[in-house]
Amino acid sequence: MKVQEIFHLNQNFSNFEVISGNEYLNNSIKNIKIINVPHENIQFNKGDFVIISLDIIIKEKINFVSTFNTLKEQNIALLGLIYNSNINDKIIKHFQQMIKLYEANFPIIKIPADTTYADIISPFKFIKNVNCFLVEQFKNNLIHLKNSSYFSANNILNMLTHYLNGLVLLLSSHGEIVDFADTGFLIEGKKIATDTIISLIKNNKSNTLSTLNPIVYNSNSEAYTIYPLETYDRKLGYLCIVEKSKEIDRDNYNIKISNEAIPFMIISLITYHEKELAYNKSKDEFIRGLLYGLYSDKNTIEKEAKFFNIEYNLKRFVWIINIRPLKRSHSDPLTSEKIPGNIINEALNFVKTNFYEDYAITNNSSIIFIRLKHDIPNEKLLQKYNDLLNTLEFQIPEYKFSIGVSRAYDTLEELNLAYEDAIFSLKIGAKIFKNRKTIYAYDDLIIYHFLYKYPSDPILERLYNNGIGKIYSYDIENNTQLFQTIQVLIKHNFNFSEAADKLFIHRNTLYQRLKKIEKIIGLDIDSSETRLVLQLGLKIHDIFSLNLK
């Protein structure tokens, strides 16, 4: 098969991008080789399609020049570089410069990290059994990793997640998450069932738990498979694989892959136990773990925070900038497609000029900031956010920006709650306020959050139907404006003069409408209880309008 033919094999291949070597697209592909860790004795053959994942190479700063020269000498057919959101355009340009300098004699393509090895290999008919091929490739790469200076539990996790295309968790002997790796499984707002994982381990009464007979748990959207990591006299922890339920393994491929990794993971944990579990991750990985709620043990958080010189007991909040293409509309502001890395970096540079103290990490379509809570008035901070949005939309006019702001929390352990606040503010604020605003503070949405969780509660439905629901129905049947009247009155804190002015009606007309409303609902509007019922009713109406019932 010629290299140029692969781009027409299926939808996955059509998304691959040639970054160098267009003149060699007539090269013939005869075999496939997967490389996770380059090594000295690496061997290639003429016609090889070599697939290299860059995450370990970049993380460990591995010199790629000797491997590149070997690729060139052996006249391979094609080189595929697997990249993810952490591998930015600057790194890709560095590879392109190296390619140009050493005059590659083969084409090079970029492969998105969400493309599985199976997706890449399946169309090639000379691979008779894809699963057996991948298991063998994984085994060879594990051996090379073990014999290198980069052998660590974290790098095993990184390798494993490429072969399984999901989230891989390393758990302590009590079930707490101490390390993880993923290829994009952790999307914004997704929750990992940490309490469920711990409960499954604690309540497991079976004496038959083994690497071939793991704990399996299925939730609505994810499947959890938990393997023990133990020696004959010592329980070291657990390996947990999280995959989407619709992609559950049907032929034990995941069990085979996991069982190849487990002996190496055990060796790593025995050799480096304390150091490995606590410190073999970057500061960004630690912060992401906090945001996603992957830590359930306070002692672990305090220990790692101390290592990264982060104060545990400081009041912090999370704010998120969401970025969407201006020309496309999305019903959910958090489901827009991946934004180009150069756009996210450009936006981040603008933000850092005014919010240089805030810690920032990026996702596919947003930038997450962690900010210390100072004594700055909320109004002043919101004005800074508004000025920032105006700057961003002026400088990057083809994109739309919005901001979600959480409440402040006292400790690092609660940072995941702040993240949930900010995500909820973006998700619901855009729908509640529509085009009226693009900065959504959780303080304005606390009641909505409660109501959002119980949209079909019979008590809430009764409260709505006996108040605002009656007014809304009366308007529809009689073509009146009582619903708008009560909306404006509540917005102006039941100040009759302000409400009448806003509605462009005389105060007597307003009083007449209020008498009509009292007759419809059978309640006295001057009563504080009635006013509370009406205020809650309006918010319930907003929630019902989102079709969440």
N, C-alpha and C positions, 0 to 999 in steps of 0.2 A: 504494500500500500504506500502511495506517495504521501508526503507530508501535506501537500495542498488539498488532498482528498478528505482529510480528517475533519475539516471545518464544516463539511456537509453531512457528517454521520448522524448527528442529532442536535437537539436544541442546546445541550450543554457545550458541545464543541463550537457552536456558532458564537458563543460568548467569549471564547478564548481570544486573546489579543497578541498578535505578533509584534514583538518589541525590537527584534533584530533578525537579520539574515533572510530577507525576502527572496534573495537570489538563490537560496538553497532549498526552496520549497519542493523541488523535484526529488529530494533525497528519499530513499526507500526505507520504510520502517519494517524491521524484521523481528524485533524483540522489545520487551519493556523491562526497565529496571527502576526500582524505587529506592531513593537514597534519603535517609533522614539525618545521618551523621557522616560527613565525609571522613575518610581515613586514608592512611598512607598506602595500604596494599589494595586499594580499590581497583577493580578490573572492569573494563567496558569492552564491548565488541562493536564492530562496524555495523551500522544499521540500528543501533539501540535507540529507543525512545526513553530518555532518562528523565524521571520525575523527581524533583528535589523540593522538599518543604523547607522554607527559609527560617522558620521561627527559632529553632535551636541554633542554627548557624549565626543568626543575628544576635540572639540572646547571649551566646557564649563567645561572640566575636571571633569565630573560627575563620582562619585564613583560607579563602576559597581559591586562591590563585593556582596552587598545585593541582587541585581537582580539576580546575578549568583547563589547564594544560593537558591533563590526561584525557579529558573529553575530546579535546582538539586532536590529539595524537591518534586516538582510536577511531576517528572519523564517525562519530555517532550521527544518527539521523536527525535527532530533534531533542532539545532540552526544554522541559516544562518547569516553571517556577511557581510553586503554590504560595500565594500570599494571602494575608488577612488584613483586618482593619488596623492592626498595629504596625504593618509594614507600609510606610507611606511612600509617596512619589519620590521623595529625596533618596530613599534607599534603592528604589528601582532605577533611578537615574545613575546611582553609583555603580550598579551592576552593568548598566548600559555602557558607561564609560570604560569599565574594565573589559567588557566584550569588544569594544572598539579598539582598545589599546592592544589586546592580545589577538585580534583578528580571528574571531570565531569563524569556523567553516561549517556551521550548522545553524538552522533557525532557532530562535528562542521565543517561547510564548509565556504569557501570564495566565495562571489558572486560579480562579477565585477559590477561597478556602471552603466554601459551602458545596463545592463539587467533590463528591466522594471518590476514593480510589476506584471503587467498583464502577462508578459512572464513567470514569476515564477508560478503564480497561475492557469493560464488557463488549464494546463494538468490535474489538480486534479478535477475529476468528482463530488466530493461531494460539490464543490462550484458551485451552480446552475447559479448564475448571477455574473460574475466577476466584472463588473463595479459597481453594487450596493454594493458588498462586499468591494471594495476598497474605495468607498465614505464613508461607515460606519466606516471603519478602520481609515480613515483620520480624520473624525469628532471626534472620540474618542481620537486620538492623539492630536488634536488641543485643546480639553478640558483639557487634562492632561498638555499640554504645558502652557496653560493659568493659571493653578493653581500652576505652578512651579515658581521658581526664575529665570528661563531661558527664560521667555516670552519676545520676542523681534521680531521686524519686520524681522530682518535678519534670525532668526531661523524659522520663518514662511516661508520665501522664500526658505530656505534650505529644509524644509519638502515638500513644494509644488513641487519643481523641481523633487523630487523622484517619486511623483505620476504622474507627467506630462511628465517626461523624456525629458526636454527641457531647454531652457533658460527662466528665470523669472526675469523681470525687475521691480523695484519700481521707479516710475517717480514722479517728483514734479508736482505741479499744472500747471506749464508751459510746462511740457513734458520733462524736462531734466532728465537724468538717475542719480539717487542718490544712488542706491544700486542694487545688482544683485546676483543671484545664478545660478549655472548650474552643470550638471553632466558630462561635457565633450563636450557640444555643441559648445563652443568657440574653434574651432581648429585654428591652426596657419594661419594667413592671412585672416581669415573670417572677414567680415565687417558687423556691425549692422547698419541698416538704421536709425540712430539717427535723421538726418534732416527730413526724411520722417515721423517719429513718431511725431516729434514736429509739422510738417505741418498738419498732420491728425487731431491732437488735436485742433490746432488753427483754422482750416478751417471747423471743424465739426459744422454744422448749425442745426443739428437735436435736437429737444427738447425731443426726445424719448430715448436718450442715457441712458442706465441703466446697471445694472449687468446682466440682462437677454437679453439685446440688445446692446452688445458692438460694438466698432469700429473694423472692420475686414479688413485687407489689405493683399493681396497676391503678393509677388515678385516672381522672377523666381524660387527660391529654398526655400524660407521661407514664413511662414504665421504668421502675427502679429495680436493678439487679445488684445484689450485695454479696460479695465474695469475702470469705475470711482470709486474713493474712496472718499466718501463725507458723511457729515451729513446733516440734514435739513437746516443748516445755514452756512455750511462751506465746501469748496472744499479742500481736503487734498492732493490729487494727483491722480495717476493712477497706476493700475497693468497691466503690459504688458506680455503676454505669447508669446514666439517665438518658433515655431516648424517647422520641415521640412515639405515642402508642400506635399510630398508623404505620410506623416503620419497625415494629417489633420483629425480631429475628425469627425466621421460620425454620432454619436448617442448622441451628447451633453454631453459626459462624462467630457470633459475639462471644460465646462460651469458649470456643477454640482460641480466639484472639486473646481474650482475657487470661486464659490459662497459660498462654505463652508469656504474658507479662508478669504474672504473679510471682514466679520464682525469682525473677530479677528485682521485683519490688521488695520482696522479703530480704534479699541480700543487701539492697540499698538501705533498708530500714535498720537492719542489724548493724551495719557498718557505720552509719551516720545518724543514728536514731534521733537524738535530741536536736542536734543542729539542723538536720534535714527537715523535720516537721515544722520547726519554728521559723527558720530564717531563709530557706531556699526559695524565696519569691521576691519580686520587685515591690517597691512601694505602691505602684499603681495596682498590682494584683491584690495587695493587702486592702487598699481602699475600695476596690471593686467588690472584694469579698464582704466588706462591711456594708456597702450600699445594697448588695443583693441579699443580705441577711444570711450569709453562709457560715457565720460564727454563732455558736450557741453557748460558748464557754467564756465567761468573763476573764478568767485567768489567762487564757490563750490570747485574747485581745490585748490585755494589759502587757503581756510579755512581748508581743510583736510590736505594739505601739512604742514600747521602750526602746526596742531595737532600732526602729525608724525615727526615734526622737520626736514622737508625737505625743502631746499632752492628752491624757485620757479624760480628765475632768475639766472640759472647757465647753461653754455653750456655743453650739454651731447650728447652722441651718444649710439646707441645700437649695440651690436654684439652678434651673435647667433652661438653656436656650434650645428651642426646637427649630429646625430649618426645613423648609419645604419649597419646592419649585413653585414660582408664582403662577405659571401657566396651567398647573394641574390642581384639581380639587380633590380632597380626601375627606371622607366622612369622619374618619378618625385621624386626628392630627399626629398620632404616634405611629401610624402605619405607612408613612411615606417611604419611598424607595431610598436606597443608599445615596447619600450626597457625596459628590467627588471630594477626595481628600484635600485638594487645594482650596476648595471653598470653605471647608471646615477650618483649615489652618488660617485662612485669611480672616475669617470671622473671629477666631481665637486671638489673633494678633491685635485686632481692634479692641476686643474686650480687655486684654491684658494691660492696655495703656491706662485704663481707669480702674481696673479691679486687679491690680498686680499682686495683691496679697492673697487672693483666693486660689485654692488648689483646684486644678482643672484636669479632667480626663474626658476623652472623646468617645462617642459611639457612632453608629452608622449615619444618624441624621440629627444628632444633638451634641451639645457640650454640657457636661455636668460640672457644677462648681460647688465647692464646700467653703463656706465663709464663716469666720468667727462673728459672733453676735456682739456688736458694739453698741454704744449708747446713741447711735444715729437715729433720729426720728424716722418712723416708717415712711412718712410723707416725703422726706428728703431722699430716702433710698429708692422709693418708687419713681421719683423724678429722675434719678440717675439712670434707672432702668429704661425709662421712657426716652431719655436722651440717647442712650445706647442703641435702642431699636431704631430711632430715626437715623442715626449714623450708619448702622448696618444696612438699612434698606436704601439709603442714598448711595453707599459705596458698592453694594452688591445688589443692584436693582432687580435682577432676575430671580431673586429668592425672597420668601416671606419668613419673618422671624416672630416668635412668640416666647414668652417667659413664664415659667411656673415657679412659685416660691413657697417653700415649706415653712412650718413653724420652727422655732429654735428648740434644740434638745440639749440636755446637760452633759451627756457622755458619748464616747465613741460607740458604745454598745447600741445606742439608740439611733445611730446614723441611718440605718435601714428604714426607720420610721419616717425620718425627714425625707429620704428618697421617695418613699411611697406617697408622702404628702405632695411633693413637687410633681410627681408623675400624675397623680389624681387631678391636681390643679390644671395641668395642661390638657388632660383628656376631657374633663368635664367642663372646665372653664370656657373652653372654646365653643362648646355646645350651648351652655347656659347663656353666655353673654354674646354669642354669635359675633357680629362685626363691631360690637360696641367698644371692645377693648382687646388688647393682646398681651396684657400683663395680668396673670392670674395668681392672686395670693391665697394661700390655703386658709388664712384667717377669714376670708370672705366666703369660704366654701365648706366650713366645718359641718354645718347642719346638712348641707347637700350630701356630704360623705356618709353621714349616718343614714339618711333617707335612701341613698343609692344602694346600700347594702340590704335594705329590706323593702324593695319596691312593691311587693305583693302582700305585705303584712296587713291582715284584716283590720287592725286598729287604725293604721294610717289611712287605709281606704275609707273607713267609716268617717274619720276626721275630715277627709277631703270631701266626701260625698255630702256631708251635712253642712258644709260651709262653702268654700270656693267652688266646689263642683256644682252646687245648686245655682250659684251666680252665673257661672260659665254657661250652663245649660239654658238658663233664662235668657241670656243674651242671644244665643243661637235661635231660640224659638220666637223671640219678640223683637229682634234686630235693635237691641239697646246697647249701651256702652257702660254697663255697671261694672263689668270685669276690669276694664281699663281704669275706671274711676277708683276702684279699690287698690289697683296696682300703684297708681300715682300717689294715693293717700298714704299707703304704707311706705313708699319710697321717701316721702317727705315727713315721716315719723308722725303721722296723723295731725299735721299742721294744716288746718282747714284753709287758711288764707293762701298758703303756698300752693296747696293742691289745686285750688280753684284757679289761681293764676296760671298754673302749668296746663290745666285743661281748657283754658280760655273760656271759662263759664263764670257766672255770678255765684257768689257764695250761697244765695238762696237756692239756686239750681243744684248746687252740690248737696245742700241739706236735704232737698227733695229726693235726690238719688240715694242718699244714705238711709232715709226712711224706708225707701223701697227695698234696699238691701236687707235692712233689719226685718222687714216683713217676710222676705223670701227665706232667710235663714233662721228666723225666730230667735235672734240673739240681739243684745244691746251692744252697739258699737262702742259706747263709752266705757264698757267693761274691759279691764285689762285681760281677763281670760278670753274674751271674744277676740280681742286684737291679736293675742298669741295664736289662737286657732286660725285666724285669717292669714297671719304671717307664715305659719307652717304650711297652710293650705296652698299658698302661692308657690312655695318651694316644692311641695309634692307635685303640683301641677307641672312645674318645670321638669321634674324627674319623669313623670308620666309621659310628657311630650317627647322624651328621648327614646320612647318605645322600649323601655327596660322592663315593663311589667311581664 
